[in-house]
Amino acid sequence: MYKLQICNALTQEILREKTYKKPDLILCLIESGTKGQECFLFDEQRKTFKGTYVTHSSFNEGDTKVYKVLFKVKLSEIQARIAK
């Protein structure tokens, strides 16, 4: 299993944590960020943020590989509707 932790680089707060069977989507997010693309992120309360990639790290937590991705975030002017 693979776990993604999207974190606020300033506060180190985990905005969202999600587990995946394959790392494809996680690696795609990291690649987009490292190329300088602005990312739209969602926290656990479904608030929308604009994020600028800062750095990432990975570590093992038992059988799960965890990717901690740090973004400089600000609340987006447009809040997307996200289905529950």
N, C-alpha and C positions, 0 to 999 in steps of 0.2 A: 504494500500500500504506500501511497504518497500523500503527504499532507502539505497544503499551502497555507502559510500564515502571511496575510497582508498586514503590514505594520506601518504606523505613523513614525517616520524617522525622527521627528522632534521629541515625541513623548514615549516612544517604544511601545505604545499601546497596540494590541492586536485588534485591528478593525474587523477582520473576517478570517475565519479558519474553515477550511474545507478539505475533505479527504477524497482522493481519487484512486482508481485502480491502476491507471497509467499516468506517467508524468508529462504527456504531450502538451496539455493545456497550460501546465505550470511553466514548462520550458518556453512555450510560445509567448507567455506574458513576460518572462524575463528577457527574452530576445527583443521583444517590442520595446521594452524599457531601456535596454542597453543601446538601442538604435536611436534613442532620443524621442520616441513617440510619446505624446501625452496619453495617459491611460485614464479611463473612467472606471472607478472602483465603487463597490458597494459594501457598506458595513452590515453588521448583523441586524440592525434596525431598518435596513433597506434605504438608507440615505445615500445619495450619490456624491462622490468626490472626484475632483480632478487630481491626478497624481503624477508626479515627476519622479522617475526612478532614481534612487540613490545608490543602493547596493543590495546584495543578497548573500545569504550563507545557507549551507545545508548541513544537517547532522542527522544521526540515526537515533530513533527513539524506539527501542525494541526492534520489531520487524518493519517499522515504518520509517521511510526517509522523509524528513521534514525540510521544506524549503521556506526560509524566512526571508521575505522580500520587503525591503524598506522603501517607502515612498514619502516624498515631501507632498503633503496633501492639503487641499483647501476645499471647502464645501462648494459644490457646483451650483451655479446660478439656476440651472435647470435640474429639477428632481424627476428622475425617470419613474414611471409606474412599473413596479415589479410584482408579478403574480406570486401569491404565497405558495 
